[in-house]
Structure formats: C-alpha cells, structure tokens
Amino acid sequence: MNWIVEKKRSKESVLSYIQACLPKVRELHLIETSSIFLESRRFAGKITLFLHSAFLHASDEVLQALSAYLKKKEQKTLSCLRLFMDHPFFRKPVVLQSSQIKGVCYDLASIYREIEQDHIGFSIGATISWRKFPVRKQIRSITYGRFFRRDQHIEINRLLDHPSVPKYFVSYITYHEALHALFPPQLSRDGRILVHTKDFKKKERLFPRYTEAKAFEKHFFSRRKSNVLEIYGRT
C-alpha cells in the first residue's frame, strides 16, 4: 500500500476529496496534537472535521480509508489510519542523554552495534535507550522492550539492566525490537494490525541463542512475578 505523498496537499484539496465521498462534511480544521488525529462533530446534519496535519501528506489510498472510516467506523480502516500516523516519514529526532543509553550493567549502544553488525548486517538507523516501565501489582506479562515506528526508536525495560540478567537476553530483546524496523506491521483481512508477521518470526528464530533466550524469559517472568519489587524494583 502506498502511504505517503511527499508533496504536501492543500487543506482544500483534502476537504474536496473527503466531500466527494461524504458530502455532509462542510468544514475541515487541521490540528497538531499528538494524542488525537481525527475528531468529527455533527451539527444540524453537517459534519465538521478536525484532522491531523499529517494527512496533507496522505496518499489517495489513505484518504479513501479515511473517508470509509467516517462513513462506517470499521476497524480495518481505523487500523489503516493508525499505521499511516506511525509512518517514519513523520519521524522527529530523539534527543538522549548518556545515562539513558549506558546502564549500570549494560551499554545499549554497544549491544545495538553488535546486533546490527553480527545479526542484521547493516545500519537500521534507529536510536535506543533504557526506560523504566510501570510496575503493576498483578503481573500477567512483562514488556521487555518497545519500538516506536514513527520515531525509529527502541526502548528497553530498565529491569534488564541487572547482574542476574545475562547479556545474551538483553541482546535478544534488542534484536527483537530492531526487527520491527525491518518488518513493518501489516493489516490482516479482518482489520487487525499484525505486529509479528510470519517473516518477522522466521527472522527472529535466527538469533543464535534464541532457545536459551526464550527459556530465560519464562524464568525471569516467574521470578519477577514472585518477588516483584525486592529483586528488580529499582530505577
């Protein structure tokens, strides 16, 4: 799917495109907020749209999805719009301090370079940092890392910056998150966003110590769940 047109559209052309599919739309206001990219308000049978300015770079296919969503509010079209908003075209520089990269036990910059050189073979161009994720009293799962597609930035849970966590596991989590830059999410037939595609999983299993890493993941979760704060509950 084509997502982006580099030449910015005018607000009027976007409005005209939407009106061709949905004549009830009368006004379009551009917004810059990071939390909301679309809002519609109805009054006297007419619709006023508040739309993120990123849609001035939307392809015809994205504008079609936008118009379809305004008509039927289907999950598939909403997923399409979310993927568009996460496109790296809208990337903003991530400014990091050295303390966010070099931990007490592990230097993420060094690990990330090893991943690119030894397992991927080229530079992805992403940034990486430690991040303290929220601790919940009832733990059903642990978020070990996150990849922000739009900003091409990786966050690794600071819980892993600990002597009891082997380096190969930190490397595996870094590798896993880096793969998200190589294998973008896809839309399933029922409109779900597939983050871990078949190609992603196939590449992930090529990690040299994949089996060990998955076994340690289970061990770490079991230990973390039984002693949530005493073992790893630090900044």
C-alpha positions as CSV (number, residue, x, y, z in Angstrom):
1,M,0.0,0.0,0.0
2,N,1.2,3.5,-0.8
3,W,1.0,5.6,2.3
4,I,2.7,8.9,1.6
5,V,2.9,11.7,-1.0
6,E,5.9,13.9,-0.4
7,K,4.4,17.0,-2.0
8,K,2.1,18.4,0.6
9,R,-1.6,18.7,-0.4
10,S,-3.6,21.8,0.3
11,K,-6.2,21.7,3.0
12,E,-8.8,22.5,0.4
13,S,-7.9,19.5,-1.8
14,V,-8.1,17.1,1.2
15,L,-11.5,18.6,2.0
16,S,-12.7,18.2,-1.6
17,Y,-11.5,14.6,-1.6
18,I,-13.5,13.7,1.5
19,Q,-16.6,15.6,0.4
20,A,-16.7,13.6,-2.8
21,C,-17.3,10.5,-0.6
22,L,-19.1,12.2,2.2
23,P,-20.9,15.4,1.1
24,K,-22.1,16.2,4.7
25,V,-18.6,17.2,5.6
26,R,-18.6,21.0,5.4
27,E,-15.5,22.2,7.3
28,L,-12.0,20.9,7.9
29,H,-9.7,22.2,10.6
30,L,-6.1,21.0,10.9
31,I,-4.7,20.0,14.3
32,E,-1.2,19.2,15.6
33,T,-1.9,17.3,18.8
34,S,0.0,14.1,19.3
35,S,-2.8,12.2,21.1
36,I,-5.7,12.7,18.6
37,F,-5.5,12.6,14.9
38,L,-9.2,12.7,14.0
39,E,-12.4,14.1,15.5
40,S,-15.7,14.8,13.9
41,R,-18.6,16.9,15.2
42,R,-22.1,16.9,13.9
43,F,-24.5,19.9,14.0
44,A,-27.7,20.3,12.1
45,G,-26.9,17.4,9.8
46,K,-23.5,18.8,8.9
47,I,-20.0,17.5,9.8
48,T,-17.0,19.5,10.9
49,L,-13.7,17.5,10.8
50,F,-10.6,18.1,13.0
51,L,-7.8,16.3,11.2
52,H,-4.1,16.0,11.9
53,S,-2.0,18.0,9.5
54,A,-0.1,14.8,8.7
55,F,-2.9,13.9,6.3
56,L,-1.7,16.6,4.0
57,H,0.8,14.0,3.0
58,A,-1.7,11.2,2.8
59,S,-1.9,9.1,-0.4
60,D,-5.1,8.6,-2.2
61,E,-5.4,5.1,-0.6
62,V,-5.1,6.6,2.9
63,L,-7.7,9.3,2.1
64,Q,-10.0,6.6,0.8
65,A,-9.6,4.7,4.1
66,L,-10.3,8.0,6.0
67,S,-13.5,8.6,4.0
68,A,-14.6,5.0,4.5
69,Y,-13.9,5.2,8.2
70,L,-16.0,8.4,8.5
71,K,-18.9,6.5,6.8
72,K,-18.8,3.2,8.7
73,K,-16.3,3.4,11.5
74,E,-14.8,0.0,10.6
75,Q,-11.9,-1.5,12.5
76,K,-9.9,-2.2,9.3
77,T,-10.0,1.4,8.1
78,L,-9.1,2.7,11.6
79,S,-6.1,0.3,11.7
80,C,-5.0,1.7,8.3
81,L,-5.2,5.2,9.6
82,R,-3.1,4.3,12.7
83,L,-0.4,2.7,10.6
84,F,-0.3,5.9,8.5
85,M,0.2,8.1,11.6
86,D,3.1,5.8,12.7
87,H,4.9,6.1,9.4
88,P,8.6,7.0,9.7
89,F,8.0,9.9,7.2
90,F,6.8,11.9,10.3
91,R,9.9,11.0,12.3
92,K,11.1,13.5,14.9
93,P,14.7,13.5,16.3
94,V,15.0,11.7,19.6
95,V,17.4,13.5,22.0
96,L,19.0,11.2,24.6
97,Q,21.4,11.7,27.5
98,S,24.2,9.2,28.0
99,S,22.6,7.9,31.2
100,Q,19.6,6.8,29.1
101,I,21.9,4.6,27.0
102,K,24.6,3.4,29.2
103,G,23.2,1.5,32.2
104,V,24.7,0.1,35.4
105,C,25.5,-3.3,33.8
106,Y,24.9,-2.9,30.1
107,D,25.7,-0.3,27.5
108,L,22.8,-0.4,25.0
109,A,24.8,1.5,22.3
110,S,27.4,-1.3,22.3
111,I,24.8,-4.0,22.2
112,Y,22.9,-2.4,19.5
113,R,26.0,-2.0,17.3
114,E,26.7,-5.7,17.8
115,I,23.2,-6.6,16.7
116,E,23.5,-4.5,13.5
117,Q,27.0,-5.9,12.7
118,D,26.6,-9.5,13.6
119,H,22.9,-10.3,13.1
120,I,21.4,-7.8,10.7
121,G,24.3,-6.8,8.5
122,F,23.6,-3.1,8.0
123,S,22.7,0.0,9.9
124,I,19.0,0.4,10.6
125,G,19.4,4.0,11.8
126,A,17.3,3.7,14.9
127,T,18.1,5.1,18.4
128,I,17.9,3.1,21.6
129,S,17.6,3.9,25.3
130,W,16.7,2.4,28.7
131,R,13.3,3.2,30.1
132,K,11.7,2.3,33.4
133,F,8.3,0.8,32.6
134,P,5.4,1.0,35.0
135,V,5.2,-1.8,37.7
136,R,1.8,-3.4,38.3
137,K,0.8,-5.3,41.3
138,Q,-0.8,-8.1,39.3
139,I,1.6,-9.1,36.6
140,R,0.3,-11.0,33.6
141,S,3.1,-10.2,31.3
142,I,6.2,-8.0,31.1
143,T,7.0,-5.5,28.4
144,Y,10.7,-6.0,27.8
145,G,11.1,-3.5,25.0
146,R,9.1,-1.3,22.7
147,F,9.7,0.0,19.2
148,F,8.3,3.4,18.1
149,R,8.0,3.1,14.3
150,R,7.4,6.7,13.6
151,D,10.5,7.9,15.5
152,Q,12.5,4.8,14.8
153,H,13.3,4.5,18.5
154,I,13.8,1.5,20.7
155,E,13.1,1.4,24.5
156,I,14.4,-1.4,26.6
157,N,13.0,-2.1,30.1
158,R,15.5,-1.0,32.7
159,L,14.6,-4.1,34.7
160,L,17.0,-5.9,32.4
161,D,20.0,-3.7,33.4
162,H,20.7,-6.1,36.3
163,P,23.6,-8.6,37.1
164,S,21.2,-11.5,37.2
165,V,20.1,-10.9,33.6
166,P,22.6,-12.4,31.1
167,K,23.8,-10.2,28.3
168,Y,22.5,-12.6,25.6
169,F,19.0,-11.9,26.8
170,V,19.4,-8.1,26.6
171,S,20.8,-8.7,23.1
172,Y,17.9,-10.9,22.1
173,I,15.3,-8.2,23.3
174,T,17.3,-5.6,21.4
175,Y,17.4,-7.8,18.3
176,H,13.6,-8.4,18.6
177,E,12.8,-4.7,18.8
178,A,15.2,-3.9,15.9
179,L,13.4,-6.4,13.7
180,H,10.3,-4.1,13.9
181,A,12.2,-1.6,11.8
182,L,12.8,-4.3,9.1
183,F,9.3,-5.8,9.1
184,P,6.6,-3.2,9.3
185,P,3.2,-4.2,10.7
186,Q,0.6,-5.5,8.3
187,L,-3.2,-5.4,8.1
188,S,-5.0,-8.7,8.4
189,R,-8.1,-9.5,6.4
190,D,-10.3,-8.7,9.5
191,G,-8.6,-5.4,10.1
192,R,-6.2,-6.3,12.9
193,I,-2.7,-4.9,12.9
194,L,-0.2,-7.8,12.7
195,V,2.9,-6.7,14.5
196,H,4.7,-10.0,14.5
197,T,4.3,-11.3,10.9
198,K,5.5,-14.7,9.6
199,D,8.6,-13.1,8.1
200,F,9.3,-11.4,11.4
201,K,9.1,-14.6,13.4
202,K,11.2,-16.5,10.9
203,K,14.0,-13.9,11.2
204,E,13.6,-13.8,15.0
205,R,14.3,-17.5,15.3
206,L,17.7,-17.0,13.6
207,F,19.0,-15.3,16.7
208,P,21.9,-17.7,17.8
209,R,20.7,-18.1,21.4
210,Y,17.0,-17.9,20.6
211,T,16.1,-21.1,22.6
212,E,18.1,-20.0,25.6
213,A,16.6,-16.5,25.5
214,K,13.0,-17.8,25.4
215,A,13.8,-20.2,28.3
216,F,15.3,-17.3,30.3
217,E,12.2,-15.2,29.5
218,K,10.0,-17.7,31.2
219,H,12.4,-17.9,34.2
220,F,12.6,-14.2,34.5
221,F,8.8,-13.8,34.4
222,S,8.3,-16.4,37.1
223,R,10.9,-14.9,39.4
224,R,9.7,-11.4,38.7
225,K,6.1,-12.3,39.5
226,S,7.0,-14.0,42.8
227,N,9.2,-11.2,44.0
228,V,8.1,-8.1,42.2
229,L,9.9,-5.3,44.0
230,E,12.7,-6.8,46.0
231,I,14.7,-8.3,43.1
232,Y,14.3,-5.7,40.3
233,G,12.2,-2.9,41.7
234,R,14.7,0.0,41.2
235,T,15.1,2.9,38.9
